[in-house]
């Protein structure tokens, strides 16, 4: 049998087989297959650290040769197929069920088609360096007449044809090229009647492509994104060589939030309320959250797509890949998502401090920070962070949020130790030049050593405390030196991350959601009144001291009491009615606010 030549081309084709049934049809053609050729689909997608088992969505798999003769195969694992009696010319054809409306999967209906390559494209083992061709067949159904395509993948042939609706185009396929399989699966694709805005950032084409019903002021969004992108490029000095253009793929939903980074694009979900309308000139919290999400994913273009853990070079998408460094790649990125939006002039100082205060509140409300270190959180992402249950705030700490606070502390300490001559920004520049741009991975604990060797910074003790222990961070003192006052408050409602006008004397200490019978508890925080009353997630509280409550009234009902009062709580656990009596404790001060102090010359120049 013929052995594979690394220069062979993998030829992929994609059809919309049945939009109503959410089925793509995929064909892979090889001109020179290995004996007993093995094909596999990734188990996970970079940036989302959980085994997804994408192969479970493959149906009607078949293999045949150029003469249309069937080739026998066997499935040797949940995501791996092996051919028997392999022909030189091999064609695989299969369908993929696409009904995962997320940034990490594939979704198809009569309104759009979206996919990540990790969901659609089987990989022939042994062809790591082979080039890839992709042809996406334009659907002929009337619902797709106005569809265009958006992706950062390199087009083949006439690139202008990609920007035309189907009814205005003379070509039958959208054609693309990738240097290898890793590149092929790193460009998500969106097809729909899209709203597209083009803009230039320091000479590099950028694109905003929006799917979903909306009335957004896209010109305003583009103007703000341009400022954010420019500031990020200024930090690193350049975009990576792989970025010929950058695409923001935005899916607008009634309720949605999330993003996933790729080498020259990002897939984003947002709520309709997150986007500003033509009439709304205000800078709402929802719009700020959208912009910081875009900022976060764009920063990943350098930090994790190029600067990455050594264990990610190359990605092994067949199994979990562990690192204790996700606090660097997600935490530092999370820090700069707000920082850059502020430095770019999109949000003001007060709005920036509010964002930081909300993150401090999230971290310090959960007992998980006292149970799990950030290094452990990074390592356990596969089994704990991405599989969170109702007890997550009490059991784990987020490498995003606490990592963000560690980055804040590092920035302030570096400014302090260098007399404001350097900052964390200088460290990121060094990581880009010495690691990302030359495709060198960052070894475990290597950041700590290079801070000393390259920057002459004494940070070993801080990093040991912040990253590898469960001690609290020295936020208050560091912020004070930067001229920012940190104050702790109490609140009635734990959904509220900002301070109430009147602070609560007592509170429930739980997250609640509506239920037809009363207030259903979704999270119970350790050492709260809900915990001390013996309440658990899933319980439905129906009355306090004999007076009916629901999700909208339970927090205000608790606020009527004082510390030391005894109250009776009636609730259902499953179908059993329970009564609990509790002597109420005072509300915890676990809601943070930050305010710039009137200091003429703070020791750390930060704002």
C-alpha positions in Angstrom: 0.0 0.0 0.0 1.1 3.6 -0.6 2.7 5.4 2.2 1.6 9.0 2.9 3.6 11.8 1.4 3.7 14.9 3.7 3.2 17.1 0.6 -0.2 15.5 -0.2 -3.2 17.7 0.0 -6.2 17.0 2.1 -9.3 18.0 0.1 -12.4 18.8 2.2 -15.9 19.7 0.9 -18.9 20.8 2.9 -22.6 20.8 1.9 -25.7 21.8 3.7 -27.4 18.5 3.5 -30.6 19.4 5.3 -30.9 22.7 7.2 -34.2 21.7 8.9 -32.6 18.5 10.2 -29.4 20.4 11.1 -27.1 18.2 8.9 -23.9 19.1 7.2 -22.4 16.7 4.7 -18.6 16.5 4.6 -16.3 14.8 2.1 -12.6 14.2 2.6 -10.5 13.1 -0.4 -6.9 11.8 -0.2 -4.8 10.9 -3.2 -2.3 8.8 -1.3 -3.5 7.1 1.9 -1.5 5.1 4.3 -2.0 1.3 4.8 -4.7 0.9 7.4 -5.2 4.7 7.4 -6.5 6.1 10.7 -8.8 9.1 10.9 -9.8 11.0 14.0 -11.8 14.0 15.1 -10.5 16.2 17.9 -11.8 15.6 21.4 -11.6 19.2 22.4 -11.2 22.7 20.9 -8.3 25.0 22.0 -9.4 27.6 24.4 -12.2 25.5 25.9 -10.6 22.9 28.2 -13.1 20.1 28.4 -13.4 16.8 26.5 -16.3 17.5 24.1 -16.5 14.2 22.2 -17.5 16.0 18.9 -17.4 12.7 17.1 -20.7 11.7 18.7 -22.4 14.0 16.1 -21.1 12.1 13.1 -23.7 10.0 11.3 -23.8 7.9 8.1 -20.0 7.4 7.8 -18.8 5.7 4.7 -15.4 5.2 2.9 -14.8 4.4 -0.8 -12.1 4.7 -3.5 -12.0 6.7 -6.7 -13.8 3.9 -8.5 -16.6 4.2 -6.0 -15.8 0.8 -4.5 -16.5 0.6 -0.7 -13.6 0.4 1.7 -14.2 -1.5 4.9 -13.4 0.2 8.2 -13.7 -0.3 11.9 -14.2 2.2 14.7 -11.3 1.8 17.2 -12.4 4.5 19.7 -15.2 7.0 20.2 -13.5 9.4 17.8 -11.3 7.3 15.6 -11.9 5.2 12.5 -9.4 2.8 10.8 -9.7 1.7 7.2 -9.1 -1.9 6.1 -7.4 -2.8 2.8 -6.7 0.9 2.1 -6.8 2.1 -1.5 -4.3 4.7 -2.8 -7.2 7.0 -3.4 -9.5 7.3 -0.4 -12.8 9.3 0.0 -14.6 9.6 3.3 -18.1 10.9 3.3 -20.2 11.5 6.5 -22.9 13.7 7.9 -22.5 15.9 11.0 -25.5 16.8 13.2 -25.1 20.5 14.1 -27.4 21.8 16.8 -24.9 23.1 19.3 -25.5 26.9 19.5 -22.2 27.7 21.2 -18.9 29.3 20.2 -17.2 25.9 20.3 -19.4 23.7 18.2 -21.5 23.7 15.0 -25.0 25.0 14.4 -27.2 24.9 11.3 -30.7 25.8 10.5 -32.6 27.8 7.8 -31.2 31.1 9.1 -27.5 30.4 9.2 -24.7 27.9 9.2 -21.8 28.1 11.7 -19.1 25.6 12.4 -15.7 25.1 13.9 -13.4 22.8 12.0 -13.0 20.6 15.2 -16.6 19.6 14.7 -16.5 18.8 11.0 -13.1 17.8 9.7 -11.7 14.3 10.3 -7.9 14.3 10.4 -5.8 11.6 8.6 -3.1 10.6 11.0 0.4 11.1 9.7 -0.5 14.1 7.6 0.4 16.8 10.2 2.3 18.9 7.6 0.0 18.4 4.7 -1.9 21.3 3.1 -5.6 21.6 3.2 -8.2 22.7 0.6 -11.8 23.5 1.6 -14.7 24.0 -0.7 -18.0 25.0 0.9 -20.9 24.5 -1.5 -23.4 27.3 -1.6 -26.9 26.1 -0.6 -29.5 26.3 -3.4 -32.5 26.8 -1.2 -34.4 30.1 -1.3 -33.7 30.7 2.4 -30.0 31.2 1.6 -30.4 33.6 -1.3 -28.9 36.5 0.7 -26.3 34.5 2.5 -22.7 35.6 2.6 -19.7 34.0 4.3 -17.5 35.4 7.0 -14.2 33.7 8.1 -10.6 34.7 8.5 -9.4 31.6 6.5 -7.4 32.4 3.3 -9.7 32.4 0.3 -8.7 30.7 -3.0 -9.4 32.3 -6.3 -11.5 35.5 -6.4 -11.8 36.7 -2.8 -14.5 39.3 -3.7 -16.9 36.5 -4.5 -17.0 35.7 -0.8 -18.5 39.0 0.0 -21.5 38.7 -2.4 -24.9 37.2 -1.6 -25.6 33.8 -3.3 -28.1 35.3 -5.7 -25.5 37.8 -6.9 -22.7 35.4 -7.3 -21.7 33.3 -10.3 -19.7 30.7 -8.4 -21.0 27.6 -6.8 -18.5 27.2 -3.9 -16.6 29.3 -1.5 -13.0 28.0 -1.6 -10.2 28.3 0.9 -6.7 27.2 1.6 -4.8 26.2 4.9 -1.2 25.3 5.3 -2.0 22.4 7.6 -4.8 20.8 9.6 -4.0 22.9 12.7 -4.7 26.1 10.7 -7.8 24.6 9.0 -9.5 24.1 12.4 -8.5 27.5 13.7 -10.9 29.5 11.5 -14.6 29.3 12.4 -17.0 29.9 9.6 -20.3 31.8 9.6 -22.8 31.8 6.7 -26.0 33.9 6.8 -27.6 37.1 5.8 -24.9 38.9 7.8 -24.4 42.5 8.8 -20.8 43.2 7.8 -18.7 46.2 8.7 -15.2 46.6 7.4 -12.6 48.7 9.2 -8.8 49.2 9.1 -6.6 49.0 12.1 -3.0 50.3 11.5 -3.1 49.0 8.0 -4.6 45.6 8.7 -8.2 44.8 7.5 -10.7 44.0 10.2 -14.3 42.8 9.9 -17.3 42.8 12.2 -19.8 40.2 11.0 -23.1 40.0 13.0 -25.7 37.2 12.7 -29.1 37.5 14.4 -31.8 40.1 14.6 -30.6 43.4 15.9 -30.8 47.2 15.6 -27.2 47.9 16.6 -25.3 51.0 15.8 -22.6 49.1 14.0 -20.6 52.2 13.1 -20.3 53.1 16.8 -19.2 49.5 17.6 -16.6 49.6 14.9 -15.3 52.9 16.1 -14.8 51.6 19.6 -13.3 48.3 18.5 -10.8 50.2 16.3 -9.5 52.1 19.4 -9.3 48.9 21.4 -7.5 47.0 18.7 -5.0 49.8 18.0 -4.1 50.0 21.7 -3.4 46.3 21.8 -1.2 46.3 18.7 0.7 49.3 20.3 1.4 47.1 23.4 2.9 44.2 21.4 4.3 46.4 18.5 2.8 44.2 15.8 0.2 41.7 15.0 1.4 38.1 14.5 2.4 37.2 11.0 -0.6 34.8 10.6 -3.0 37.7 10.9 -3.6 39.0 7.3 -7.1 40.1 8.4 -9.1 39.8 11.7 -12.8 38.9 12.0 -15.2 39.4 14.9 -18.0 36.8 14.3 -20.9 37.9 16.5 -24.0 35.9 17.2 -26.8 38.0 18.7 -29.3 36.2 21.0 -32.0 37.0 23.4 -29.6 36.0 26.2 -26.1 35.0 25.5 -22.5 35.8 26.5 -19.2 34.1 25.6 -16.3 34.0 23.3 -13.6 31.7 21.9 -10.3 32.9 20.5 -8.7 31.8 17.2 -5.5 32.8 15.4 -7.1 35.6 13.4 -10.7 35.7 14.5 -13.0 35.2 17.4 -16.5 33.7 17.7 -18.7 35.7 20.1 -22.2 35.4 21.6 -23.9 38.4 23.1 -27.4 39.4 24.1 -29.4 41.8 22.0 -29.4 44.3 24.9 -25.6 44.3 24.8 -25.4 46.2 21.5 -26.2 50.0 21.4 -29.0 51.2 19.1 -28.8 54.2 16.9 -31.0 56.1 19.3 -29.0 55.1 22.5 -25.9 57.2 22.9 -25.2 56.1 26.4 -22.4 53.8 27.5 -24.4 51.1 29.3 -23.0 48.4 31.5 -24.2 45.8 28.9 -22.3 47.5 26.1 -19.2 47.8 28.2 -19.4 44.1 28.9 -19.6 43.4 25.1 -16.6 45.6 24.4 -14.5 44.0 27.1 -15.4 40.6 25.8 -14.2 41.6 22.3 -11.1 43.1 24.0 -10.4 39.8 25.8 -10.6 37.7 22.7 -8.5 40.0 20.7 -5.7 40.0 23.3 -5.7 36.2 23.0 -4.3 36.8 19.4 -1.0 37.1 21.2 -1.5 35.6 24.7 -2.4 31.9 24.3 -2.6 31.7 20.5 1.1 32.6 20.2 2.5 32.9 23.7 1.4 29.6 25.2 2.3 26.8 27.6 5.0 24.5 26.4 2.5 21.6 26.8 0.4 23.2 24.1 3.1 23.0 21.5 1.7 21.3 19.5 -1.9 20.8 20.7 -2.8 17.2 21.4 -6.5 17.3 20.7 -7.0 13.6 21.4 -6.7 13.9 25.2 -6.6 16.4 28.1 -3.4 18.6 28.2 -2.6 19.8 31.6 -0.9 23.0 32.8 -0.9 25.2 35.9 -0.5 28.3 33.8 -4.0 29.1 32.7 -4.0 32.0 35.2 -1.4 33.6 33.0 -3.2 33.1 29.7 -6.7 33.7 30.9 -6.1 35.8 34.0 -3.7 38.3 32.5 -5.9 38.5 29.4 -8.9 39.2 31.7 -6.9 42.0 33.3 -6.1 43.6 30.0 -9.7 43.3 28.6 -10.7 46.1 31.0 -7.3 47.9 31.2 -7.1 48.3 27.4 -10.7 49.5 27.0 -9.8 52.1 29.6 -6.5 53.1 28.1 -8.0 53.3 24.7 -10.4 56.0 26.0 -13.6 53.9 25.5 -14.5 53.9 29.2 -13.6 56.4 31.9 -11.8 56.0 35.2 -15.0 55.5 37.2 -16.2 52.8 34.9 -12.9 51.0 34.9 -12.7 51.0 38.7 -16.3 49.6 38.8 -15.2 46.7 36.6 -12.3 45.9 38.8 -14.4 46.1 42.0 -17.0 43.7 40.5 -14.2 41.1 40.0 -12.9 41.5 43.5 -16.5 41.0 44.8 -16.9 37.8 42.7 -13.7 36.3 44.1 -14.1 37.3 47.7 -17.7 36.1 48.0 -16.7 32.5 47.3 -15.1 30.3 49.9 -13.5 28.5 47.0 -10.6 31.0 47.1 -9.7 29.6 50.5 -9.9 26.0 49.3 -8.2 25.9 45.9 -5.1 27.7 44.6 -5.1 29.3 41.1 -2.4 26.8 40.0 -4.7 24.0 41.1 -7.7 25.7 39.3 -5.6 25.9 36.1 -4.6 22.2 36.3 -8.1 21.1 37.2 -9.9 23.1 34.4 -10.8 19.8 32.6 -12.5 18.2 35.6 -13.7 21.0 37.8 -13.8 24.5 36.2 -15.6 23.4 33.1 -17.9 21.0 35.0 -19.2 23.4 37.7 -22.1 22.6 39.9 -24.1 24.4 42.5 -21.2 24.2 45.0 -18.6 25.7 42.7 -18.3 29.1 44.5 -17.6 27.2 47.8 -15.2 24.7 46.3 -13.2 26.2 43.4 -11.6 29.5 42.5 -11.6 30.8 38.9 -8.3 31.2 37.2 -10.0 33.9 35.1 -11.1 36.1 38.0 -8.5 35.5 40.6 -5.9 35.4 37.8 -7.1 38.8 36.8 -6.5 40.1 40.4 -3.1 38.5 40.4 -2.3 40.3 37.2 -3.5 43.6 38.8 -1.2 43.0 41.8 1.7 42.1 39.5 1.2 45.3 37.5 1.1 47.4 40.7 4.1 45.6 42.2 6.2 46.0 39.1 5.4 49.7 38.9 6.3 50.0 42.6 9.7 48.1 42.4 10.8 50.0 39.2 9.7 53.4 40.3 7.0 53.5 37.6 9.5 52.8 34.9 8.1 49.4 34.0 4.8 47.6 34.3 3.2 44.3 33.4 3.0 45.6 29.9 6.8 45.3 29.5 6.5 41.7 30.6 3.9 40.9 28.0 6.1 42.6 25.3 9.0 40.4 26.4 6.9 37.2 26.3 5.8 38.1 22.8 9.3 38.8 21.5 11.0 35.9 23.2 8.3 33.2 23.2 5.3 34.0 21.0 6.9 35.4 17.9 9.5 32.5 17.8 6.9 29.8 18.7 8.6 28.9 22.0 6.4 27.5 24.8 6.5 28.8 28.3 7.5 26.1 30.7 5.8 25.5 34.0 7.1 28.1 36.7 9.3 29.8 34.0 7.5 33.1 34.3 8.6 33.4 37.9 12.3 32.8 37.0 12.4 35.2 34.0 10.8 38.0 36.1 14.0 37.8 38.2 16.5 37.1 35.5 15.2 39.5 32.8 13.5 42.2 34.9 15.5 42.0 38.2 12.2 41.8 40.0 11.9 40.1 43.4 8.5 38.5 43.0 9.1 34.9 44.1 7.4 35.3 47.5 4.4 37.1 46.0 3.9 34.5 43.2 4.2 31.7 45.7 1.5 33.3 47.9 -0.8 34.4 45.0 -0.6 31.4 42.7 0.3 28.4 44.8 -1.4 29.1 48.1 -5.0 30.0 49.1 -3.9 33.2 51.0 -5.7 36.4 50.1 -4.0 39.0 47.9 -2.6 42.3 49.2 -5.1 44.3 47.1 -6.0 46.9 49.6 -2.4 48.1 50.3 -1.3 48.0 46.7 -4.4 49.9 45.5 -3.9 52.5 48.3 -0.3 53.1 47.1 -1.9 53.8 43.6 -4.2 56.3 45.1 -7.3 54.0 45.1 -9.4 53.3 48.2 -10.9 49.9 48.6 -14.1 49.7 50.7 -16.1 46.7 51.7 -20.0 46.8 51.9 -23.0 44.6 52.5 -25.8 44.0 50.1 -29.2 42.4 50.2 -29.2 40.6 46.8 -26.2 38.4 45.9 -26.9 38.9 42.2 -25.8 42.5 42.8 -22.1 43.0 42.4 -22.2 46.7 43.3 -23.1 48.4 46.5 -26.7 49.3 47.5 -27.6 52.8 48.6 -28.5 51.4 52.0 -26.4 48.5 53.2 -28.1 45.4 54.5 -28.0 44.4 58.1 -28.7 40.8 57.3 -29.1 38.9 54.1 -29.9 35.4 52.8 -26.5 34.7 51.3 -27.7 32.7 48.3 -28.6 33.1 44.6 -32.2 32.5 43.9 -34.3 32.0 40.8 -38.1 32.1 40.1 -40.2 29.0 40.8 -44.0 28.6 40.6 -44.0 27.7 44.3 -41.6 30.3 45.7 -37.9 31.2 45.6 -35.6 28.3 44.4 -32.1 28.5 45.6 -29.4 27.9 42.9 -26.3 28.6 45.0 -25.9 28.6 48.8 -22.8 30.4 50.0 -20.8 28.9 52.9 -21.4 30.4 56.3 -24.3 32.5 55.1 -27.8 32.6 56.8 -29.1 30.2 54.1 -26.3 27.8 54.9 -26.8 28.1 58.7 -30.6 27.5 58.2 -29.8 24.1 56.6 -30.9 25.2 53.2 -29.4 23.7 50.0 -29.3 24.4 46.3 -32.5 23.2 44.8 -34.6 24.0 47.9 -37.7 26.1 47.3 -38.3 28.7 50.0 -42.0 29.4 50.3 -42.3 31.5 53.5 -40.4 33.5 56.1 -42.1 33.7 59.5 -45.3 32.5 57.9 -45.3 35.1 55.1 -45.1 33.9 51.6 -42.0 34.8 49.6 -40.8 34.4 46.0 -37.6 35.2 44.1 -38.4 38.9 43.9 -39.3 39.4 47.6 -37.1 37.0 49.6 -34.1 39.3 49.9 -36.1 42.4 50.9 -38.0 40.2 53.4 -34.7 39.2 55.1 -33.6 42.9 55.2 -36.5 43.6 57.6 -34.7 41.7 60.4 -31.7 42.5 62.6 -28.7 40.3 63.6 -29.7 38.1 66.4 -33.4 37.8 65.4 -34.8 34.3 65.2 -36.8 33.5 62.1 -38.7 30.5 60.8 -38.1 29.4 57.2 -40.5 27.0 55.4 -39.2 25.3 52.3 -39.6 22.3 50.1 -36.8 19.8 49.4 -38.1 17.7 46.5 -41.7 17.0 47.7 -41.1 17.3 51.4 -42.0 20.4 53.4 -39.4 21.5 55.9 -39.3 24.1 58.7 -36.0 25.5 59.9 -35.4 28.1 62.7 -32.3 30.2 62.6 -30.8 33.0 64.6 -29.6 35.5 62.0 -26.0 36.6 61.7 -25.0 40.0 60.4 -24.5 40.3 56.6 -21.0 39.8 55.5 -19.0 42.7 54.1 -18.1 41.1 50.8 -19.1 43.6 48.1 -16.2 45.9 47.0 -16.2 49.5 45.8 -13.1 51.4 44.5 -12.7 55.1 44.5 -9.8 57.3 43.5 -8.4 59.2 46.5 -7.2 62.8 46.4 -3.5 62.0 46.4 -1.3 64.4 44.6 1.6 62.0 44.0 0.7 58.4 44.5 3.7 56.1 44.8 2.4 53.9 42.0 1.2 55.6 38.8 -1.6 53.4 37.6 -4.6 55.6 36.6 
